[in-house]
């Protein structure tokens, strides 16, 4: 005689598998976003340095233009 699995048990197993998949996705996203604040600050510092450099270059052009 074949053993029958209760449909509720199958549904419970599917739900548990789904929960495990979601938990694995959450863990992966947490690992991926761990360095996001550092990336933000690095890009902010690089942008500020670029703007300061551009300002110094423009200032140098004006100083040379007005000095002649």
PDB file of N, H, CA, C and O in Angstrom:
ATOM      1  N   UNK A   1       0.824  -1.169   0.000  1.00  0.00           N
ATOM      2  CA  UNK A   1       0.000   0.000   0.000  1.00  0.00           C
ATOM      3  C   UNK A   1       0.885   1.255   0.000  1.00  0.00           C
ATOM      4  O   UNK A   1       1.853   1.328   0.757  1.00  0.00           O
ATOM      5  N   UNK A   2       0.567   2.205  -0.815  1.00  0.00           N
ATOM      6  H   UNK A   2      -0.219   2.145  -1.430  1.00  0.00           H
ATOM      7  CA  UNK A   2       1.356   3.440  -0.921  1.00  0.00           C
ATOM      8  C   UNK A   2       0.967   4.392   0.205  1.00  0.00           C
ATOM      9  O   UNK A   2      -0.191   4.482   0.612  1.00  0.00           O
ATOM     10  N   UNK A   3       1.973   5.086   0.683  1.00  0.00           N
ATOM     11  H   UNK A   3       2.914   5.013   0.352  1.00  0.00           H
ATOM     12  CA  UNK A   3       1.705   6.066   1.752  1.00  0.00           C
ATOM     13  C   UNK A   3       1.278   7.381   1.105  1.00  0.00           C
ATOM     14  O   UNK A   3       1.859   7.828   0.116  1.00  0.00           O
ATOM     15  N   UNK A   4       0.288   7.960   1.670  1.00  0.00           N
ATOM     16  H   UNK A   4      -0.184   7.597   2.474  1.00  0.00           H
ATOM     17  CA  UNK A   4      -0.212   9.236   1.170  1.00  0.00           C
ATOM     18  C   UNK A   4       0.298  10.358   2.068  1.00  0.00           C
ATOM     19  O   UNK A   4       0.262  10.257   3.294  1.00  0.00           O
ATOM     20  N   UNK A   5       0.774  11.433   1.431  1.00  0.00           N
ATOM     21  H   UNK A   5       0.803  11.515   0.435  1.00  0.00           H
ATOM     22  CA  UNK A   5       1.222  12.601   2.190  1.00  0.00           C
ATOM     23  C   UNK A   5       0.052  13.570   2.270  1.00  0.00           C
ATOM     24  O   UNK A   5      -0.633  13.838   1.283  1.00  0.00           O
ATOM     25  N   UNK A   6      -0.149  14.073   3.443  1.00  0.00           N
ATOM     26  H   UNK A   6       0.408  13.856   4.245  1.00  0.00           H
ATOM     27  CA  UNK A   6      -1.226  15.019   3.677  1.00  0.00           C
ATOM     28  C   UNK A   6      -0.963  16.291   2.852  1.00  0.00           C
ATOM     29  O   UNK A   6       0.153  16.811   2.892  1.00  0.00           O
ATOM     30  N   UNK A   7      -1.943  16.801   2.115  1.00  0.00           N
ATOM     31  H   UNK A   7      -2.849  16.379   2.083  1.00  0.00           H
ATOM     32  CA  UNK A   7      -1.755  18.025   1.320  1.00  0.00           C
ATOM     33  C   UNK A   7      -1.312  19.223   2.162  1.00  0.00           C
ATOM     34  O   UNK A   7      -0.593  20.098   1.680  1.00  0.00           O
ATOM     35  N   UNK A   8      -1.745  19.252   3.415  1.00  0.00           N
ATOM     36  H   UNK A   8      -2.329  18.541   3.806  1.00  0.00           H
ATOM     37  CA  UNK A   8      -1.315  20.341   4.293  1.00  0.00           C
ATOM     38  C   UNK A   8       0.190  20.264   4.550  1.00  0.00           C
ATOM     39  O   UNK A   8       0.861  21.290   4.663  1.00  0.00           O
ATOM     40  N   UNK A   9       0.713  19.039   4.643  1.00  0.00           N
ATOM     41  H   UNK A   9       0.168  18.206   4.552  1.00  0.00           H
ATOM     42  CA  UNK A   9       2.149  18.845   4.871  1.00  0.00           C
ATOM     43  C   UNK A   9       2.945  19.318   3.653  1.00  0.00           C
ATOM     44  O   UNK A   9       4.001  19.931   3.804  1.00  0.00           O
ATOM     45  N   UNK A  10       2.444  19.035   2.447  1.00  0.00           N
ATOM     46  H   UNK A  10       1.586  18.537   2.324  1.00  0.00           H
ATOM     47  CA  UNK A  10       3.115  19.488   1.223  1.00  0.00           C
ATOM     48  C   UNK A  10       3.125  21.010   1.173  1.00  0.00           C
ATOM     49  O   UNK A  10       4.146  21.621   0.854  1.00  0.00           O
ATOM     50  N   UNK A  11       1.991  21.616   1.487  1.00  0.00           N
ATOM     51  H   UNK A  11       1.162  21.120   1.746  1.00  0.00           H
ATOM     52  CA  UNK A  11       1.894  23.077   1.488  1.00  0.00           C
ATOM     53  C   UNK A  11       2.864  23.679   2.505  1.00  0.00           C
ATOM     54  O   UNK A  11       3.506  24.693   2.229  1.00  0.00           O
ATOM     55  N   UNK A  12       2.967  23.064   3.662  1.00  0.00           N
ATOM     56  H   UNK A  12       2.445  22.241   3.886  1.00  0.00           H
ATOM     57  CA  UNK A  12       3.884  23.550   4.688  1.00  0.00           C
ATOM     58  C   UNK A  12       5.332  23.454   4.210  1.00  0.00           C
ATOM     59  O   UNK A  12       6.127  24.363   4.452  1.00  0.00           O
ATOM     60  N   UNK A  13       5.676  22.364   3.536  1.00  0.00           N
ATOM     61  H   UNK A  13       5.030  21.626   3.340  1.00  0.00           H
ATOM     62  CA  UNK A  13       7.029  22.203   3.018  1.00  0.00           C
ATOM     63  C   UNK A  13       7.343  23.252   1.947  1.00  0.00           C
ATOM     64  O   UNK A  13       8.453  23.782   1.894  1.00  0.00           O
ATOM     65  N   UNK A  14       6.350  23.547   1.094  1.00  0.00           N
ATOM     66  H   UNK A  14       5.448  23.117   1.137  1.00  0.00           H
ATOM     67  CA  UNK A  14       6.531  24.578   0.073  1.00  0.00           C
ATOM     68  C   UNK A  14       6.735  25.946   0.717  1.00  0.00           C
ATOM     69  O   UNK A  14       7.583  26.722   0.276  1.00  0.00           O
ATOM     70  N   UNK A  15       5.968  26.239   1.747  1.00  0.00           N
ATOM     71  H   UNK A  15       5.279  25.608   2.105  1.00  0.00           H
ATOM     72  CA  UNK A  15       6.110  27.516   2.439  1.00  0.00           C
ATOM     73  C   UNK A  15       7.475  27.634   3.112  1.00  0.00           C
ATOM     74  O   UNK A  15       8.099  28.694   3.069  1.00  0.00           O
ATOM     75  N   UNK A  16       7.935  26.558   3.728  1.00  0.00           N
ATOM     76  H   UNK A  16       7.427  25.697   3.763  1.00  0.00           H
ATOM     77  CA  UNK A  16       9.247  26.573   4.370  1.00  0.00           C
ATOM     78  C   UNK A  16      10.354  26.774   3.331  1.00  0.00           C
ATOM     79  O   UNK A  16      11.305  27.516   3.576  1.00  0.00           O
ATOM     80  N   UNK A  17      10.235  26.123   2.187  1.00  0.00           N
ATOM     81  H   UNK A  17       9.462  25.520   1.989  1.00  0.00           H
ATOM     82  CA  UNK A  17      11.226  26.294   1.118  1.00  0.00           C
ATOM     83  C   UNK A  17      11.216  27.732   0.614  1.00  0.00           C
ATOM     84  O   UNK A  17      12.272  28.304   0.343  1.00  0.00           O
ATOM     85  N   UNK A  18      10.046  28.310   0.489  1.00  0.00           N
ATOM     86  H   UNK A  18       9.188  27.846   0.709  1.00  0.00           H
ATOM     87  CA  UNK A  18       9.933  29.701   0.052  1.00  0.00           C
ATOM     88  C   UNK A  18      10.570  30.640   1.073  1.00  0.00           C
ATOM     89  O   UNK A  18      11.282  31.572   0.699  1.00  0.00           O
ATOM     90  N   UNK A  19      10.323  30.403   2.341  1.00  0.00           N
ATOM     91  H   UNK A  19       9.744  29.646   2.645  1.00  0.00           H
ATOM     92  CA  UNK A  19      10.920  31.232   3.399  1.00  0.00           C
ATOM     93  C   UNK A  19      12.439  31.131   3.364  1.00  0.00           C
ATOM     94  O   UNK A  19      13.136  32.135   3.508  1.00  0.00           O
ATOM     95  N   UNK A  20      12.954  29.916   3.171  1.00  0.00           N
ATOM     96  H   UNK A  20      12.389  29.100   3.054  1.00  0.00           H
ATOM     97  CA  UNK A  20      14.413  29.737   3.097  1.00  0.00           C
ATOM     98  C   UNK A  20      15.003  30.490   1.912  1.00  0.00           C
ATOM     99  O   UNK A  20      16.069  31.096   2.026  1.00  0.00           O
ATOM    100  N   UNK A  21      14.307  30.455   0.763  1.00  0.00           N
ATOM    101  H   UNK A  21      13.441  29.963   0.670  1.00  0.00           H
ATOM    102  CA  UNK A  21      14.790  31.186  -0.421  1.00  0.00           C
ATOM    103  C   UNK A  21      14.814  32.682  -0.149  1.00  0.00           C
ATOM    104  O   UNK A  21      15.781  33.366  -0.485  1.00  0.00           O
ATOM    105  N   UNK A  22      13.754  33.184   0.457  1.00  0.00           N
ATOM    106  H   UNK A  22      12.969  32.628   0.730  1.00  0.00           H
ATOM    107  CA  UNK A  22      13.687  34.616   0.756  1.00  0.00           C
ATOM    108  C   UNK A  22      14.773  35.026   1.753  1.00  0.00           C
ATOM    109  O   UNK A  22      15.380  36.088   1.613  1.00  0.00           O
ATOM    110  N   UNK A  23      15.010  34.194   2.746  1.00  0.00           N
ATOM    111  H   UNK A  23      14.517  33.332   2.860  1.00  0.00           H
ATOM    112  CA  UNK A  23      16.057  34.496   3.728  1.00  0.00           C
ATOM    113  C   UNK A  23      17.436  34.506   3.060  1.00  0.00           C
ATOM    114  O   UNK A  23      18.282  35.331   3.404  1.00  0.00           O
ATOM    115  N   UNK A  24      17.665  33.602   2.117  1.00  0.00           N
ATOM    116  H   UNK A  24      16.977  32.931   1.838  1.00  0.00           H
ATOM    117  CA  UNK A  24      18.933  33.573   1.392  1.00  0.00           C
ATOM    118  C   UNK A  24      19.092  34.832   0.541  1.00  0.00           C
ATOM    119  O   UNK A  24      20.186  35.390   0.458  1.00  0.00           O
ATOM    120  N   UNK A  25      18.003  35.283  -0.094  1.00  0.00           N
ATOM    121  H   UNK A  25      17.114  34.829  -0.026  1.00  0.00           H
ATOM    122  CA  UNK A  25      18.042  36.519  -0.879  1.00  0.00           C
ATOM    123  C   UNK A  25      18.346  37.719   0.013  1.00  0.00           C
ATOM    124  O   UNK A  25      19.138  38.584  -0.361  1.00  0.00           O
ATOM    125  N   UNK A  26      17.732  37.776   1.168  1.00  0.00           N
ATOM    126  H   UNK A  26      17.089  37.074   1.472  1.00  0.00           H
ATOM    127  CA  UNK A  26      17.969  38.885   2.102  1.00  0.00           C
ATOM    128  C   UNK A  26      19.426  38.889   2.551  1.00  0.00           C
ATOM    129  O   UNK A  26      20.062  39.942   2.591  1.00  0.00           O
ATOM    130  N   UNK A  27      19.953  37.720   2.886  1.00  0.00           N
ATOM    131  H   UNK A  27      19.436  36.864   2.854  1.00  0.00           H
ATOM    132  CA  UNK A  27      21.364  37.635   3.293  1.00  0.00           C
ATOM    133  C   UNK A  27      22.279  38.114   2.179  1.00  0.00           C
ATOM    134  O   UNK A  27      23.250  38.824   2.440  1.00  0.00           O
ATOM    135  N   UNK A  28      21.981  37.733   0.930  1.00  0.00           N
ATOM    136  H   UNK A  28      21.193  37.156   0.718  1.00  0.00           H
ATOM    137  CA  UNK A  28      22.810  38.136  -0.199  1.00  0.00           C
ATOM    138  C   UNK A  28      22.753  39.650  -0.398  1.00  0.00           C
ATOM    139  O   UNK A  28      23.780  40.281  -0.648  1.00  0.00           O
ATOM    140  N   UNK A  29      21.573  40.227  -0.290  1.00  0.00           N
ATOM    141  H   UNK A  29      20.739  39.714  -0.087  1.00  0.00           H
ATOM    142  CA  UNK A  29      21.441  41.687  -0.454  1.00  0.00           C
ATOM    143  C   UNK A  29      22.153  42.437   0.667  1.00  0.00           C
ATOM    144  O   UNK A  29      22.723  43.501   0.429  1.00  0.00           O
ATOM    145  N   UNK A  30      22.128  41.900   1.880  1.00  0.00           N
ATOM    146  H   UNK A  30      21.664  41.035   2.074  1.00  0.00           H
ATOM    147  CA  UNK A  30      22.842  42.541   2.979  1.00  0.00           C
ATOM    148  C   UNK A  30      24.338  42.533   2.722  1.00  0.00           C
ATOM    149  O   UNK A  30      25.025  43.508   3.026  1.00  0.00           O
ATOM    150  N   UNK A  31      24.845  41.455   2.172  1.00  0.00           N
ATOM    151  H   UNK A  31      24.287  40.663   1.924  1.00  0.00           H
ATOM    152  CA  UNK A  31      26.267  41.376   1.843  1.00  0.00           C
ATOM    153  C   UNK A  31      26.599  42.379   0.739  1.00  0.00           C
ATOM    154  O   UNK A  31      27.620  43.063   0.810  1.00  0.00           O
ATOM    155  N   UNK A  32      25.735  42.470  -0.289  1.00  0.00           N
ATOM    156  H   UNK A  32      24.905  41.914  -0.346  1.00  0.00           H
ATOM    157  CA  UNK A  32      25.984  43.360  -1.407  1.00  0.00           C
ATOM    158  C   UNK A  32      25.935  44.826  -0.993  1.00  0.00           C
ATOM    159  O   UNK A  32      26.690  45.638  -1.528  1.00  0.00           O
ATOM    160  N   UNK A  33      25.069  45.177  -0.059  1.00  0.00           N
ATOM    161  H   UNK A  33      24.456  44.517   0.375  1.00  0.00           H
ATOM    162  CA  UNK A  33      24.907  46.582   0.318  1.00  0.00           C
ATOM    163  C   UNK A  33      25.756  46.972   1.526  1.00  0.00           C
ATOM    164  O   UNK A  33      25.636  48.088   2.030  1.00  0.00           O
ATOM    165  N   UNK A  34      26.590  46.085   1.982  1.00  0.00           N
ATOM    166  H   UNK A  34      26.687  45.178   1.572  1.00  0.00           H
ATOM    167  CA  UNK A  34      27.407  46.364   3.161  1.00  0.00           C
ATOM    168  C   UNK A  34      28.335  47.554   2.931  1.00  0.00           C
ATOM    169  O   UNK A  34      28.581  48.329   3.855  1.00  0.00           O
ATOM    170  N   UNK A  35      28.854  47.709   1.707  1.00  0.00           N
ATOM    171  H   UNK A  35      28.655  47.079   0.957  1.00  0.00           H
ATOM    172  CA  UNK A  35      29.826  48.759   1.426  1.00  0.00           C
ATOM    173  C   UNK A  35      29.214  49.988   0.776  1.00  0.00           C
ATOM    174  O   UNK A  35      29.955  50.883   0.369  1.00  0.00           O
ATOM    175  N   UNK A  36      27.918  50.068   0.663  1.00  0.00           N
ATOM    176  H   UNK A  36      27.316  49.341   0.994  1.00  0.00           H
ATOM    177  CA  UNK A  36      27.274  51.202   0.012  1.00  0.00           C
ATOM    178  C   UNK A  36      27.584  52.547   0.692  1.00  0.00           C
ATOM    179  O   UNK A  36      27.867  53.508  -0.022  1.00  0.00           O
ATOM    180  N   UNK A  37      27.548  52.670   2.019  1.00  0.00           N
ATOM    181  H   UNK A  37      27.317  51.889   2.600  1.00  0.00           H
ATOM    182  CA  UNK A  37      27.876  53.967   2.626  1.00  0.00           C
ATOM    183  C   UNK A  37      29.308  54.403   2.311  1.00  0.00           C
ATOM    184  O   UNK A  37      29.563  55.590   2.105  1.00  0.00           O
ATOM    185  N   UNK A  38      30.233  53.457   2.273  1.00  0.00           N
ATOM    186  H   UNK A  38      30.025  52.493   2.440  1.00  0.00           H
ATOM    187  CA  UNK A  38      31.615  53.797   1.951  1.00  0.00           C
ATOM    188  C   UNK A  38      31.731  54.279   0.519  1.00  0.00           C
ATOM    189  O   UNK A  38      32.478  55.215   0.233  1.00  0.00           O
ATOM    190  N   UNK A  39      30.996  53.645  -0.381  1.00  0.00           N
ATOM    191  H   UNK A  39      30.390  52.885  -0.149  1.00  0.00           H
ATOM    192  CA  UNK A  39      31.012  54.077  -1.781  1.00  0.00           C
ATOM    193  C   UNK A  39      30.465  55.491  -1.904  1.00  0.00           C
ATOM    194  O   UNK A  39      30.990  56.298  -2.672  1.00  0.00           O
ATOM    195  N   UNK A  40      29.413  55.793  -1.150  1.00  0.00           N
ATOM    196  H   UNK A  40      28.987  55.138  -0.527  1.00  0.00           H
ATOM    197  CA  UNK A  40      28.822  57.126  -1.191  1.00  0.00           C
ATOM    198  C   UNK A  40      29.831  58.182  -0.751  1.00  0.00           C
ATOM    199  O   UNK A  40      30.002  59.197  -1.426  1.00  0.00           O
ATOM    200  N   UNK A  41      30.498  57.947   0.374  1.00  0.00           N
ATOM    201  H   UNK A  41      30.359  57.122   0.922  1.00  0.00           H
ATOM    202  CA  UNK A  41      31.446  58.928   0.873  1.00  0.00           C
ATOM    203  C   UNK A  41      32.652  59.058  -0.037  1.00  0.00           C
ATOM    204  O   UNK A  41      33.164  60.164  -0.211  1.00  0.00           O
ATOM    205  N   UNK A  42      33.116  57.984  -0.615  1.00  0.00           N
ATOM    206  H   UNK A  42      32.700  57.085  -0.474  1.00  0.00           H
ATOM    207  CA  UNK A  42      34.230  58.039  -1.541  1.00  0.00           C
ATOM    208  C   UNK A  42      33.863  58.857  -2.771  1.00  0.00           C
ATOM    209  O   UNK A  42      34.667  59.662  -3.240  1.00  0.00           O
ATOM    210  N   UNK A  43      32.669  58.662  -3.296  1.00  0.00           N
ATOM    211  H   UNK A  43      32.015  58.008  -2.915  1.00  0.00           H
ATOM    212  CA  UNK A  43      32.251  59.442  -4.459  1.00  0.00           C
ATOM    213  C   UNK A  43      32.049  60.913  -4.091  1.00  0.00           C
ATOM    214  O   UNK A  43      32.330  61.790  -4.908  1.00  0.00           O
ATOM    215  N   UNK A  44      31.574  61.195  -2.894  1.00  0.00           N
ATOM    216  H   UNK A  44      31.346  60.483  -2.231  1.00  0.00           H
ATOM    217  CA  UNK A  44      31.406  62.590  -2.462  1.00  0.00           C
ATOM    218  C   UNK A  44      32.756  63.282  -2.340  1.00  0.00           C
ATOM    219  O   UNK A  44      32.900  64.432  -2.754  1.00  0.00           O
ATOM    220  N   UNK A  45      33.743  62.596  -1.778  1.00  0.00           N
ATOM    221  H   UNK A  45      33.625  61.662  -1.442  1.00  0.00           H
ATOM    222  CA  UNK A  45      35.080  63.184  -1.645  1.00  0.00           C
ATOM    223  C   UNK A  45      35.701  63.399  -3.021  1.00  0.00           C
ATOM    224  O   UNK A  45      36.324  64.432  -3.263  1.00  0.00           O
ATOM    225  N   UNK A  46      35.536  62.434  -3.921  1.00  0.00           N
ATOM    226  H   UNK A  46      35.030  61.595  -3.724  1.00  0.00           H
ATOM    227  CA  UNK A  46      36.090  62.571  -5.274  1.00  0.00           C
ATOM    228  C   UNK A  46      35.418  63.725  -6.016  1.00  0.00           C
ATOM    229  O   UNK A  46      36.087  64.464  -6.739  1.00  0.00           O
ATOM    230  N   UNK A  47      34.120  63.888  -5.849  1.00  0.00           N
ATOM    231  H   UNK A  47      33.577  63.288  -5.261  1.00  0.00           H
ATOM    232  CA  UNK A  47      33.406  64.992  -6.486  1.00  0.00           C
ATOM    233  C   UNK A  47      33.879  66.327  -5.941  1.00  0.00           C
ATOM    234  O   UNK A  47      34.104  67.265  -6.707  1.00  0.00           O
ATOM    235  N   UNK A  48      34.030  66.424  -4.635  1.00  0.00           N
ATOM    236  H   UNK A  48      33.847  65.662  -4.013  1.00  0.00           H
ATOM    237  CA  UNK A  48      34.507  67.670  -4.026  1.00  0.00           C
ATOM    238  C   UNK A  48      35.914  68.004  -4.513  1.00  0.00           C
ATOM    239  O   UNK A  48      36.214  69.161  -4.806  1.00  0.00           O
ATOM    240  N   UNK A  49      36.771  66.999  -4.599  1.00  0.00           N
ATOM    241  H   UNK A  49      36.528  66.059  -4.361  1.00  0.00           H
ATOM    242  CA  UNK A  49      38.131  67.238  -5.092  1.00  0.00           C
ATOM    243  C   UNK A  49      38.109  67.707  -6.540  1.00  0.00           C
ATOM    244  O   UNK A  49      38.875  68.593  -6.919  1.00  0.00           O
ATOM    245  N   UNK A  50      37.248  67.126  -7.340  1.00  0.00           N
ATOM    246  H   UNK A  50      36.625  66.407  -7.032  1.00  0.00           H
ATOM    247  CA  UNK A  50      37.124  67.549  -8.736  1.00  0.00           C
ATOM    248  C   UNK A  50      36.634  68.976  -8.861  1.00  0.00           C
ATOM    249  O   UNK A  50      37.140  69.740  -9.683  1.00  0.00           O
ATOM    250  N   UNK A  51      35.655  69.339  -8.053  1.00  0.00           N
ATOM    251  H   UNK A  51      35.244  68.718  -7.386  1.00  0.00           H
ATOM    252  CA  UNK A  51      35.147  70.717  -8.096  1.00  0.00           C
ATOM    253  C   UNK A  51      36.196  71.720  -7.621  1.00  0.00           C
ATOM    254  O   UNK A  51      36.338  72.800  -8.195  1.00  0.00           O
ATOM    255  N   UNK A  52      36.925  71.356  -6.575  1.00  0.00           N
ATOM    256  H   UNK A  52      36.810  70.479  -6.109  1.00  0.00           H
ATOM    257  CA  UNK A  52      37.991  72.250  -6.104  1.00  0.00           C
ATOM    258  C   UNK A  52      39.088  72.400  -7.152  1.00  0.00           C
ATOM    259  O   UNK A  52      39.606  73.498  -7.359  1.00  0.00           O
ATOM    260  N   UNK A  53      39.438  71.316  -7.804  1.00  0.00           N
ATOM    261  H   UNK A  53      39.017  70.424  -7.636  1.00  0.00           H
ATOM    262  CA  UNK A  53      40.449  71.370  -8.857  1.00  0.00           C
ATOM    263  C   UNK A  53      39.986  72.211 -10.032  1.00  0.00           C
ATOM    264  O   UNK A  53      40.765  72.992 -10.579  1.00  0.00           O
ATOM    265  N   UNK A  54      38.728  72.062 -10.427  1.00  0.00           N
ATOM    266  H   UNK A  54      38.096  71.428  -9.983  1.00  0.00           H
ATOM    267  CA  UNK A  54      38.189  72.863 -11.528  1.00  0.00           C
ATOM    268  C   UNK A  54      38.151  74.336 -11.145  1.00  0.00           C
ATOM    269  O   UNK A  54      38.466  75.202 -11.961  1.00  0.00           O
ATOM    270  N   UNK A  55      37.766  74.620  -9.905  1.00  0.00           N
ATOM    271  H   UNK A  55      37.511  73.917  -9.242  1.00  0.00           H
ATOM    272  CA  UNK A  55      37.755  76.013  -9.442  1.00  0.00           C
ATOM    273  C   UNK A  55      39.150  76.612  -9.440  1.00  0.00           C
ATOM    274  O   UNK A  55      39.325  77.771  -9.818  1.00  0.00           O
ATOM    275  N   UNK A  56      40.132  75.852  -9.024  1.00  0.00           N
ATOM    276  H   UNK A  56      39.990  74.911  -8.717  1.00  0.00           H
ATOM    277  CA  UNK A  56      41.517  76.349  -9.024  1.00  0.00           C
ATOM    278  C   UNK A  56      42.010  76.592 -10.448  1.00  0.00           C
ATOM    279  O   UNK A  56      42.719  77.565 -10.706  1.00  0.00           O
ATOM    280  N   UNK A  57      41.637  75.710 -11.366  1.00  0.00           N
ATOM    281  H   UNK A  57      41.061  74.920 -11.157  1.00  0.00           H
ATOM    282  CA  UNK A  57      42.051  75.892 -12.759  1.00  0.00           C
ATOM    283  C   UNK A  57      41.418  77.139 -13.363  1.00  0.00           C
ATOM    284  O   UNK A  57      42.091  77.908 -14.050  1.00  0.00           O
ATOM    285  N   UNK A  58      40.140  77.342 -13.115  1.00  0.00           N
ATOM    286  H   UNK A  58      39.593  76.718 -12.557  1.00  0.00           H
ATOM    287  CA  UNK A  58      39.464  78.536 -13.632  1.00  0.00           C
ATOM    288  C   UNK A  58      40.050  79.789 -12.994  1.00  0.00           C
ATOM    289  O   UNK A  58      40.257  80.799 -13.667  1.00  0.00           O
ATOM    290  N   UNK A  59      40.314  79.718 -11.694  1.00  0.00           N
ATOM    291  H   UNK A  59      40.146  78.898 -11.147  1.00  0.00           H
ATOM    292  CA  UNK A  59      40.947  80.858 -11.018  1.00  0.00           C
ATOM    293  C   UNK A  59      42.316  81.161 -11.595  1.00  0.00           C
ATOM    294  O   UNK A  59      42.673  82.327 -11.762  1.00  0.00           O
ATOM    295  N   UNK A  60      43.087  80.131 -11.901  1.00  0.00           N
ATOM    296  H   UNK A  60      42.797  79.184 -11.765  1.00  0.00           H
ATOM    297  CA  UNK A  60      44.398  80.343 -12.509  1.00  0.00           C
ATOM    298  C   UNK A  60      44.297  80.983 -13.875  1.00  0.00           C
ATOM    299  O   UNK A  60      45.129  81.819 -14.230  1.00  0.00           O
ATOM    300  N   UNK A  61      43.298  80.609 -14.644  1.00  0.00           N
ATOM    301  H   UNK A  61      42.623  79.930 -14.356  1.00  0.00           H
ATOM    302  CA  UNK A  61      43.111  81.224 -15.970  1.00  0.00           C
ATOM    303  C   UNK A  61      42.778  82.700 -15.804  1.00  0.00           C
ATOM    304  O   UNK A  61      43.325  83.536 -16.523  1.00  0.00           O
ATOM    305  N   UNK A  62      41.906  83.032 -14.887  1.00  0.00           N
ATOM    306  H   UNK A  62      41.461  82.353 -14.303  1.00  0.00           H
ATOM    307  CA  UNK A  62      41.559  84.447 -14.682  1.00  0.00           C
ATOM    308  C   UNK A  62      42.740  85.259 -14.160  1.00  0.00           C
ATOM    309  O   UNK A  62      42.936  86.405 -14.564  1.00  0.00           O
ATOM    310  N   UNK A  63      43.517  84.675 -13.273  1.00  0.00           N
ATOM    311  H   UNK A  63      43.358  83.743 -12.945  1.00  0.00           H
ATOM    312  CA  UNK A  63      44.686  85.386 -12.749  1.00  0.00           C
ATOM    313  C   UNK A  63      45.686  85.662 -13.877  1.00  0.00           C
ATOM    314  O   UNK A  63      46.236  86.758 -13.979  1.00  0.00           O
ATOM    315  N   UNK A  64      45.907  84.659 -14.712  1.00  0.00           N
ATOM    316  H   UNK A  64      45.460  83.768 -14.629  1.00  0.00           H
ATOM    317  CA  UNK A  64      46.828  84.867 -15.840  1.00  0.00           C
ATOM    318  C   UNK A  64      46.274  85.843 -16.854  1.00  0.00           C
ATOM    319  O   UNK A  64      47.038  86.623 -17.422  1.00  0.00           O
ATOM    320  N   UNK A  65      44.965  85.831 -17.104  1.00  0.00           N
ATOM    321  H   UNK A  65      44.345  85.197 -16.642  1.00  0.00           H
ATOM    322  CA  UNK A  65      44.350  86.729 -18.061  1.00  0.00           C
ATOM    323  C   UNK A  65      44.381  88.165 -17.552  1.00  0.00           C
ATOM    324  O   UNK A  65      44.668  89.084 -18.319  1.00  0.00           O
ATOM    325  N   UNK A  66      44.093  88.371 -16.279  1.00  0.00           N
ATOM    326  H   UNK A  66      43.859  87.624 -15.656  1.00  0.00           H
ATOM    327  CA  UNK A  66      44.067  89.724 -15.716  1.00  0.00           C
ATOM    328  C   UNK A  66      45.472  90.249 -15.457  1.00  0.00           C
ATOM    329  O   UNK A  66      45.685  91.461 -15.419  1.00  0.00           O
ATOM    330  N   UNK A  67      46.418  89.358 -15.281  1.00  0.00           N
ATOM    331  H   UNK A  67      46.245  88.373 -15.312  1.00  0.00           H
ATOM    332  CA  UNK A  67      47.797  89.776 -15.005  1.00  0.00           C
ATOM    333  C   UNK A  67      48.510  90.290 -16.243  1.00  0.00           C
ATOM    334  O   UNK A  67      49.489  91.025 -16.116  1.00  0.00           O
ATOM    335  N   UNK A  68      48.054  89.929 -17.435  1.00  0.00           N
ATOM    336  H   UNK A  68      47.258  89.332 -17.538  1.00  0.00           H
ATOM    337  CA  UNK A  68      48.723  90.374 -18.671  1.00  0.00           C
ATOM    338  C   UNK A  68      48.205  91.657 -19.118  1.00  0.00           C
ATOM    339  O   UNK A  68      48.651  92.181 -20.139  1.00  0.00           O
TER     340      UNK A  68
END
